[in-house]
Amino acid sequence: MADRRRQRPGTGKSGSGRAARPAGASGKPGQRHTAPGKPAGRQARSTEPGGGRVMRALNPRKPPSRSRVRIAALVFAGLTIVLGILGLTVDGTYLRSAALTAVLAVLWGVIALTMR
């Protein structure tokens, strides 16, 4: 007798070996299914509300990679420059914050250089 085990729910395969269609979806099996009013493919990613790309980049559960640590060092360096300019032009109290963010920029840069 052929292997007729019942497939577990949520595994995403239909009996034909292709990805299963969502329940109640009509159309051809190879056709892409999206919610009404939403574009398919690349356009759907670019129009994510709330900056989904930024939220994925700032995900604290992902282990930090060298590029993410390098970007953090560059962000701290940019903040150091902005605070330094504010400290020189507006008020000298910004200089202490600029010095502290410079220390953070150096530390994150060293971490990025020593990562494998």
Backbone hydrogen bonds in HBPLUS format (Angstrom, degrees):
<---DONOR---> <-ACCEPTOR-->    atom                        ^
c    i                          cat <-CA-CA->   ^        H-A-AA   ^      H-
h    n   atom  resd res      DA  || num        DHA   H-A  angle D-A-AA Bond
n    s   type  num  typ     dist DA aas  dist angle  dist       angle   num
A0020-ALA N   A0012-GLY O   3.21 MM   8  5.34 153.3  2.29 104.9 111.5     1
A0014-SER N   A0018-ARG O   2.90 MM   4  5.80 161.0  1.93 173.1 176.2     2
A0017-GLY N   A0014-SER O   3.19 MM   3  5.69 170.4  2.20 117.7 120.6     3
A0025-ALA N   A0022-PRO O   3.08 MM   3  5.56 151.6  2.16 139.9 137.4     4
A0031-GLN N   A0028-LYS O   3.18 MM   3  5.36 159.1  2.23 109.5 116.0     5
A0038-LYS N   A0035-ALA O   3.17 MM   3  5.68 158.4  2.22 138.7 137.9     6
A0044-ALA N   A0041-GLY O   3.13 MM   3  5.68 136.8  2.32 110.8 120.9     7
A0045-ARG N   A0042-ARG O   3.09 MM   3  5.34 124.7  2.41 101.4 114.8     8
A0046-SER N   A0042-ARG O   3.19 MM   4  6.53 157.5  2.25 154.3 160.1     9
A0054-VAL N   A0051-GLY O   3.10 MM   3  5.37 121.0  2.46 103.8 117.4    10
A0055-MET N   A0051-GLY O   3.09 MM   4  6.42 158.9  2.13 153.2 159.6    11
A0056-ARG N   A0052-GLY O   2.95 MM   4  6.17 148.9  2.04 143.9 151.8    12
A0057-ALA N   A0053-ARG O   3.06 MM   4  6.29 149.1  2.16 140.3 148.6    13
A0058-LEU N   A0054-VAL O   2.97 MM   4  6.20 142.7  2.11 146.4 156.4    14
A0059-ASN N   A0056-ARG O   3.42 MM   3  5.23 163.7  2.45 102.0 103.5    15
A0069-VAL N   A0065-SER O   3.03 MM   4  6.30 158.5  2.08 153.1 158.9    16
A0070-ARG N   A0066-ARG O   2.90 MM   4  6.06 153.3  1.97 145.3 153.3    17
A0071-ILE N   A0067-SER O   2.91 MM   4  6.11 153.6  1.98 144.1 150.9    18
A0072-ALA N   A0068-ARG O   3.01 MM   4  6.25 151.4  2.09 140.7 148.4    19
A0073-ALA N   A0069-VAL O   2.98 MM   4  6.28 151.9  2.06 145.1 152.4    20
A0074-LEU N   A0070-ARG O   2.98 MM   4  6.30 153.8  2.05 146.6 153.7    21
A0075-VAL N   A0071-ILE O   2.88 MM   4  6.15 151.1  1.97 148.3 156.5    22
A0076-PHE N   A0072-ALA O   2.98 MM   4  6.23 160.4  2.02 149.6 154.3    23
A0077-ALA N   A0073-ALA O   2.92 MM   4  6.14 150.0  2.01 143.1 152.0    24
A0078-GLY N   A0074-LEU O   2.89 MM   4  6.12 155.9  1.95 146.0 152.1    25
A0079-LEU N   A0075-VAL O   2.92 MM   4  6.17 156.1  1.98 147.6 154.5    26
A0080-THR N   A0076-PHE O   2.89 MM   4  6.07 144.8  2.01 140.3 150.2    27
A0081-ILE N   A0077-ALA O   3.05 MM   4  6.38 152.8  2.13 146.2 152.3    28
A0082-VAL N   A0078-GLY O   3.02 MM   4  6.32 162.9  2.05 150.2 154.5    29
A0083-LEU N   A0079-LEU O   2.89 MM   4  6.04 166.7  1.90 150.0 154.0    30
A0084-GLY N   A0080-THR O   2.83 MM   4  5.91 148.7  1.93 142.9 152.3    31
A0085-ILE N   A0081-ILE O   2.95 MM   4  6.18 157.4  2.00 149.8 154.8    32
A0086-LEU N   A0082-VAL O   2.97 MM   4  6.24 160.2  2.01 148.3 154.3    33
A0087-GLY N   A0083-LEU O   2.82 MM   4  5.98 150.4  1.91 141.9 150.6    34
A0088-LEU N   A0084-GLY O   2.98 MM   4  6.22 146.1  2.09 144.6 152.8    35
A0089-THR N   A0085-ILE O   2.95 MM   4  6.07 150.6  2.04 149.4 157.1    36
A0090-VAL N   A0086-LEU O   2.81 MM   4  5.29 152.9  1.89 138.2 147.4    37
A0091-ASP N   A0086-LEU O   3.25 MM   5  6.61 150.4  2.34 146.7 154.6    38
A0094-TYR N   A0091-ASP O   3.40 MM   3  6.27 170.4  2.41 121.6 123.7    39
A0095-LEU N   A0092-GLY O   3.15 MM   3  5.60 157.3  2.20 110.7 117.3    40
A0098-ALA N   A0094-TYR O   2.94 MM   4  6.21 151.7  2.03 147.0 156.0    41
A0099-ALA N   A0095-LEU O   2.92 MM   4  6.15 150.2  2.01 144.1 151.3    42
A0100-LEU N   A0096-ARG O   3.04 MM   4  6.34 155.5  2.10 147.5 153.7    43
A0101-THR N   A0097-SER O   2.96 MM   4  6.20 161.2  2.00 151.3 156.2    44
A0102-ALA N   A0098-ALA O   2.94 MM   4  6.07 139.0  2.11 138.3 149.9    45
A0103-VAL N   A0099-ALA O   3.09 MM   4  6.40 147.6  2.20 142.1 149.7    46
A0104-LEU N   A0100-LEU O   3.08 MM   4  6.45 155.6  2.14 144.3 150.7    47
A0105-ALA N   A0101-THR O   2.86 MM   4  6.07 153.5  1.93 143.0 150.2    48
A0106-VAL N   A0102-ALA O   2.98 MM   4  6.22 157.3  2.03 147.2 152.6    49
A0107-LEU N   A0103-VAL O   2.93 MM   4  6.17 163.6  1.96 152.1 156.7    50
A0108-TRP N   A0104-LEU O   2.89 MM   4  6.06 169.1  1.91 154.6 157.6    51
A0109-GLY N   A0105-ALA O   2.93 MM   4  6.01 148.2  2.03 139.7 149.2    52
A0110-VAL N   A0106-VAL O   2.89 MM   4  6.15 153.8  1.96 150.2 156.7    53
A0111-ILE N   A0107-LEU O   2.94 MM   4  6.20 158.7  1.98 149.3 155.5    54
A0112-ALA N   A0108-TRP O   2.93 MM   4  6.12 154.4  1.99 142.9 149.8    55
A0113-LEU N   A0109-GLY O   2.97 MM   4  6.23 148.5  2.07 143.1 151.6    56
A0114-THR N   A0110-VAL O   2.99 MM   4  6.20 145.1  2.12 146.9 155.9    57
